[in-house]
């Protein structure tokens, strides 16, 4: 399996990903929109709780999407609307940019701040589930 592991963290998601999946996620996302003031609080809480997660992607109430990477002073924002599917495409693109920055050694201001933005690869079983869970 290639690409990031994107896992919904809230109860509103179809299929209800379990805690083991959340612990192995590269990207955590929410199914409901959040207020602008809630975004840094929710993202910070998730990044602290799940140290293997590199990025949190959220829909913003009133339209828009935000991707908050671990240890970064900046975040990606998009004024686009749409539902969870659009958020997943946005999150995958934001994760791709983050991986590119990491592989090129370009961390910008976030790298100088001492934050951890290490991207890790999880081992997968033949079914695609995390093998080390």
C-alpha positions in Angstrom: 0.0 0.0 0.0 1.3 3.4 -0.9 0.1 6.9 0.2 -0.9 8.2 3.5 -3.2 6.4 6.0 -6.2 8.8 6.4 -8.4 8.0 9.4 -11.5 9.8 10.7 -11.2 10.6 14.4 -14.8 11.4 15.3 -18.0 9.4 15.9 -19.7 10.8 12.8 -17.7 8.8 10.4 -19.2 5.9 8.5 -17.4 2.6 9.3 -16.2 3.9 12.7 -12.4 3.6 12.6 -11.1 2.1 15.9 -8.4 3.5 18.2 -5.7 1.2 16.6 -6.3 2.9 13.3 -6.2 6.4 14.8 -2.9 5.5 16.4 -1.4 4.4 13.0 -2.8 7.3 11.0 -0.6 9.6 9.0 -3.5 12.0 8.6 -6.5 12.4 11.0 -9.6 14.2 9.7 -13.0 15.1 11.1 -16.4 14.5 9.4 -18.1 17.6 10.8 -17.2 21.3 10.2 -15.5 23.2 13.1 -15.6 26.8 14.1 -12.4 28.8 13.3 -11.6 29.1 17.0 -12.0 25.4 17.5 -9.5 24.4 14.7 -6.2 25.0 16.6 -7.6 23.5 19.8 -8.9 20.3 18.1 -5.7 19.9 15.9 -3.4 20.5 18.9 -5.3 18.0 21.1 -5.1 15.3 18.3 -1.4 15.9 17.5 -0.6 15.5 21.2 -2.7 12.4 21.7 -1.5 10.7 18.5 2.3 11.2 18.2 2.6 9.3 14.9 0.1 11.6 13.1 1.8 14.1 10.8 -1.2 16.2 9.9 -4.8 17.0 11.0 -7.3 18.1 8.4 -10.6 19.8 9.3 -13.5 21.3 7.5 -14.3 24.9 8.7 -17.8 26.0 9.4 -19.0 28.4 6.8 -16.8 26.8 4.1 -13.1 26.0 3.8 -10.6 23.4 4.9 -7.5 23.6 7.1 -4.5 21.2 7.3 -2.4 21.5 10.4 1.0 19.7 10.3 2.8 18.6 13.4 5.3 21.1 14.6 4.7 23.6 11.9 4.1 27.3 12.5 2.1 27.5 9.3 -0.9 25.6 8.0 -2.5 25.0 4.6 -5.9 26.6 4.1 -8.4 26.3 1.2 -11.6 28.3 0.7 -13.2 25.4 -1.2 -16.3 23.8 0.1 -17.6 20.3 -0.2 -18.0 17.4 2.1 -15.7 14.8 3.5 -14.5 13.6 0.0 -13.2 17.0 -0.8 -11.5 17.2 2.6 -9.8 13.9 1.9 -8.4 15.1 -1.4 -7.2 18.3 0.2 -5.6 16.4 3.1 -3.8 14.0 0.8 -2.4 16.9 -1.2 -1.3 18.7 2.0 0.4 15.5 3.2 2.1 15.1 -0.2 3.5 18.6 0.1 4.7 17.9 3.6 6.5 14.7 2.5 8.1 16.6 -0.4 9.4 19.2 2.1 10.7 16.5 4.4 12.5 14.6 1.6 14.0 17.8 0.2 15.2 18.9 3.6 13.1 22.1 3.4 11.4 22.7 6.7 11.2 26.5 6.7 10.4 28.2 9.9 8.9 25.1 11.4 12.1 23.2 11.1 14.0 25.9 12.9 11.5 25.9 15.8 12.5 22.4 17.0 9.1 20.8 16.3 9.0 17.2 15.2 7.6 16.7 11.7 9.0 13.3 11.0 7.1 11.3 8.5 6.9 7.6 9.2 5.8 4.7 7.1 3.6 2.1 8.8 4.0 -1.6 8.0 0.9 -3.1 6.4 -0.5 -6.6 6.2 -1.8 -8.0 2.9 -5.3 -6.6 3.7 -3.9 -3.1 4.1 -4.4 -3.0 7.9 -1.5 -1.9 10.1 0.7 -5.0 10.7 2.2 -3.7 13.9 -1.1 -3.2 15.8 
